[in-house]
Structure formats: C-alpha cells, structure tokens
Amino acid sequence: MGFLDDAKHNAAEAAKKVSDAVEDGVDKAKDKIDEFKAEADVKRAEAERDAVKARNDVKDELRDNE
C-alpha cells in the first residue's frame, strides 16, 4: 500500500502546484488589466484637460476680439 499512498501524495502535490501556478497566472492577468485600465483613465483625463484648455483658449480669444 505504500506505493499507492506515495502516488496519491505525489498526485495531490502536483495538483496543488498546478493550481498555484494557475492562480498566479490569473492574478498577473488581472494586474495587467488593472494597469491598462489605469493608463486608459489617465489618457482620458489628459484628453479632457486638453479639450477644456482649448475651449477656454477659444473663449479668451473671442473675448479679446470683442
């Protein structure tokens, strides 16, 4: 019975290692997704800032010409 017990133990350890590796992969993927979302938020905020600045510049120019 020792051989079967060893085989069961080794199979359980291998399954645990695979599970841990998959979990790590999922965590890394989620971290990368969060990073891309943050980058997109920054770019959106920068574009909004630039649009507001351009709009304000146009308004200032129109006021100066009146």
N, C-alpha and C positions, 0 to 999 in steps of 0.2 A: 504494500500500500504506500510505501514511502515514495516510490517513483510517481504515482498518480498525484499524491499530495504536492510533491515538488512541481509537477507540471501545472497543477491548478494554481499554485502560488505564483509561478512564473507567468502564467497567462494573466492573472489578476494584476501583477505588477506591470506587464506590458500594456494592458488596457488602461491602467492609471496613467502611464507615461503618455500614451496616445491622447487620452482625454486632456491632460495638462497641456500638451502641445497644441491641440485644437483650441483650447481656451485662450492660450497665449496669442494664437493667430487671430482669433476673434477680437480680443482686446486691442491688438495692434491695428486691426482694420477699423475698429470703432474710433480709436485715437486719430487715425489718419482722416477719417470722415469729419471728425470734430475740427481738425486743423483746416481742412478745406472749407468748412462752413465759416470758420472764423475769418479766413482770408477773404471769402466772398462778402462777409459783413463789412470788413474793412474797406474793400473796394467800393461797395455800395455807398458807404458813408463818405468816402473821398469823392465819389461822383456827385453825391448830393451837395457836398460842400462846394465843389467847383460850380455846380449849376446855380446855387444860391449866390455865389460871388459874381458870376457872370450876369445874373439877373440884377443884382444890386449895382453893378458897374453900368449896365444899360440905363437903369433908373437915374443914377447920378449924372450920366451924360445927358439924358433928356432934361433933367432939372437945370443943368448948366446952360443948355441951349435955349431955355425959355426966357 
